[in-house]
């Protein structure tokens, strides 16, 4: 996954770590991440392991 794609995925805030942060902390963190991405445009892909997968069944009709 390209770093910019990973940054866009983080912006969805699907990760519960964002529940523990203030809006200011989140905004500052994304600003720092954007600055780093701009400073290093040739950075390689982001590789991430996922230890949890949550699925939901559709409601019964």
C-alpha positions as CSV (number, residue, x, y, z in Angstrom):
1,X,0.0,0.0,0.0
2,X,1.4,3.4,-0.9
3,X,2.0,5.7,2.1
4,X,-0.5,8.3,0.8
5,X,-3.2,5.5,0.5
6,X,-2.4,4.4,4.1
7,X,-2.7,8.0,5.3
8,X,-6.2,8.2,3.6
9,X,-7.2,5.0,5.3
10,X,-6.2,6.3,8.7
11,X,-8.4,9.4,8.1
12,X,-11.4,7.1,8.2
13,X,-10.7,6.7,11.9
14,X,-11.7,3.1,11.9
15,X,-9.0,2.3,14.4
16,X,-10.1,2.7,18.1
17,X,-6.9,4.5,19.0
18,X,-8.6,7.7,17.8
19,X,-11.3,7.4,20.5
20,X,-8.5,8.1,23.1
21,X,-7.3,11.3,21.4
22,X,-8.6,14.9,21.3
23,X,-9.5,16.5,17.9
24,X,-6.5,18.8,18.3
25,X,-4.2,15.8,18.8
26,X,-5.7,14.1,15.8
27,X,-5.3,17.2,13.6
28,X,-1.7,17.8,14.7
29,X,-0.9,14.1,14.0
30,X,-2.3,14.2,10.5
31,X,-0.5,17.5,9.8
32,X,2.8,16.0,10.9
33,X,2.1,12.9,8.8
34,X,1.3,15.0,5.7
35,X,4.5,17.1,6.2
36,X,6.5,13.9,6.4
37,X,4.9,12.4,3.3
38,X,5.6,15.7,1.4
39,X,9.2,15.6,2.6
40,X,9.7,12.0,1.5
41,X,7.7,11.4,-1.7
42,X,9.6,8.3,-2.7
43,X,8.9,6.4,0.4
44,X,8.2,2.7,-0.1
45,X,5.0,0.9,0.6
46,X,3.4,0.5,4.1
47,X,3.1,-3.1,5.2
48,X,0.8,-3.8,8.1
49,X,-0.3,-7.0,9.8
50,X,-3.9,-7.2,10.9
51,X,-4.7,-9.4,14.0
52,X,-8.4,-8.6,14.1
53,X,-11.2,-9.0,11.6
54,X,-14.8,-8.0,12.6
55,X,-17.7,-9.1,10.5
56,X,-21.4,-8.4,10.9
57,X,-24.4,-10.4,9.7
58,X,-27.2,-8.5,7.9
59,X,-30.3,-8.1,10.0
60,X,-32.9,-10.9,9.7
61,X,-36.0,-10.0,7.8
